[in-house]
Amino acid sequence: MTRSFRRAFLVFACLSALFSSLTLCGQIALRITLPQQNYLLYEPIYIRIDMRNVSGHPIVFGEKPELAGRLDFEILSKETGNIVSMSTGKSPSTKGIVLQPGAIKSFHCNLTQFYRLFRKGQYKVRAIISHPRMARAYRSNDLRFTVTEGKKIWEAAVGIPLVPDPQGQNNSSGMVHIRKYSVLSYFTGTRAMYMLMIEDPSKVYCLRHLGYNLGNMLLPQCAVDNYSRLHVVIAGSPKVFSCCVFDVNGRLVSSEVRLKTETAPTLAINRELGTVVLTGGRKAVKDKDYETIKDIPFLKGVFESEKALQSGGGTLFDGLEEAPPAGNPKNAKKNETKK
């Protein structure tokens, strides 16, 4: 009787240990960080998630129901006191993540791709991770950030002729669609930046960093040519200037770096012909006249933004996320859920 009891007890203990290894022992430590404190309205908000497995067992996120973990964010608006609702109802994908015991993995996610952050104000965010084999969900630290409209430095409206309908309907009159270029300035929390926004009343087509705000003595030079392209000259330092041309979709048409000599780089505008010509200074030679990291670190950001635009504006979540549709809807409903 005693041996049978002991044998049954051992079997029960083994089963309990196995069960607990599949549920209670799965523990994850979360930490989130943001690269800046303030963001421009409609600017992508990339958040970094550091995920650490503090249990003694591997944690796998997969497609099967027993492996289908979920990463969510709880974003609270200070102005309304409400939790910001999701824009699509779809959370960032965690499929394919494997965390070995003690391992740390880092990911990046664009919050504006998943949540309706279309209102200026102050917000508080935290990450929440759950998994069928974890006894409970785990929360990260809290972070605060601000969404601002920025200060308008320059703007211009341009016309875009619409292509007539092949059947001669709707757009056959050749109506002109209007878009607006705006150069905005805002403080990220550490530096003042210039941002280019291209929009119409219903949509934001482009939002990208142009460079640092170096003060009123080095304001951006902007002009639009007869093809509705935007020419911009931005100072990276008192002697080094970045000269870029963008089309109406915000794509980089051309760029060069110029060095100030006896004359400074300047945009010469012929209003009769509608042309814009870059004059003054001379073309700079990389690693001889300037260093990208020291003199014009923002130029790398311009090229990275161009690469993101060409790929559909996608965000990186360790290569697991699908790219969001190009452009941000301005008239999206700002539905929020009471906390």
Buried (B, 14 or more C-beta within 10 A) or exposed (E): EEEEEEEEEEEEEEEEEEEEBEEEBBBBBBBBEBEBEBBBBBBBBBBEBBBBBBBEBEBBBBEEEEBBBBBBBBBBBEEBEBBBBBBEEEBBBBEEBEBEEEEEBEBBBBBBBBBBBBBBEBBEBBBBBBBBBBEEBBEBEEBEBBBBEBEEBBEBEBEEEBEBEEEEEEBEEEEEEEBBBBBBBBBBEEEEBBBBBBBBEEBBBBBBBBBBBBEEEBBBBBBBBEEBBBBBBBBBBEBBBBBBBBBBEBBBEEBEBBBBEEEBBBBEBEEEEEEBEBEBBEEBEEEEBBEBEEBBEBBEBBEEBBEBBEEEBBBBBBEBBEBBEBBBEBEEEBEBEEE
